[in-house]
Amino acid sequence: MYYAIISEDVEGSLPLRAESRPAHIERLKQLKDEGRLLVAGPHPALDTPEPGDAGFTGSLVVAEFDSLASAQDWADADPYVDAGVYQKVTVKPFKAVLP
């Protein structure tokens, strides 16, 4: 089943993101290589794909896991969590309907 991992950044997270981004992206690439990643990306703080110094307000990952517990475990091990990027992470079951 798919699960949505919805993360909210702490204020001023851009330097923390930059520092831990390579490890964060590597985990996402692994999900993609396993055919389990539906979509992933950040929420820009401004209404533009490149928000510059304004940074990001959070992230969304939708991926396939065996259970809610395994999705939560994966989310808890995110390098952005260890780096203090996220102030809150919510994991929910997700049903893909369209397209």
N, C-alpha and C positions, 0 to 999 in steps of 0.2 A: 504494500500500500504506500501511497505517497503521504508525505508529511511536510507541512510548511513550518519553517524555522524563521520566526520573525524577531529580529533583533533591533534594539534601540540603543544608539550611541550615547555615551556621556558627552557633555559639553566640551568642545575643543578637542575632539578625538583624532583629528587629522594626523598629528605627529605619531600618535600611538598606532594608528592604522598603517602608516608608512613603514614603521619599524617591523611590524609582524605580517605585512601583506604577503611576502613570498611564501611563508608557511601556510597561511590561510588559503591562498590560491592553489597550492600544491594539493591540499586535501580536496578541494573542489574538482581539480583535474582527475583525481583518483576516482571520485564518484562518477564523473563523466566517462572515463575509460571503462568503468564497470557497467555502463549503460543505465545508471540509476539516477542521474541528474536531469531534472526537467527544466529548471531555470535557476539562475542565481545572479545576484547583483546588489549594488548599494542603492540607497535612496539619497539622491543629491539634495543638499540643503537649499538649493535654489532651483528654479524651474528651467534647468539647462543640464545637458549631459555632462558638462565640464564645469563644476561649481567653483573651481579654483580654491582660494583660501577659505571659502565658506564650508567646504568639506561635505560631509555626509551626515545624515541623521539616523542611519541604521542600515540594515541589510535584510534581504529575503533570499532564502534557499528553499526550493521545493525539490525533494528527492525521495527516492524509494528506500524504505527500510523494512525490516522484518516485523517491527513492532514500535509502538510509541516509546517504549523504554529504550530501544536501540537508537531511535532518532534523538531522544533526549541525551543519551550518553554521547552520541556523536557531537551534538550541539555543545554540550558541556566541555568537550575536549578541544574546541575551536581555539586556535592561537589568539584570536581577538579577545576571547574571554580571559585568557591568562594575562594578556597585555593590558587589560582594563578598558578596552574599547567600548564594550557593551555595558550598559547599566541594567538592561533587562532583556531576557531571551524567553520567548514563548514558542512552544512546540505544539502543533495541532495536526490532527489527521486532515488530509486534503484529498478531495475527490475531483480528479480532472474530468471535465465534461466537454469543453470545447477547446481548441478547434477539432 
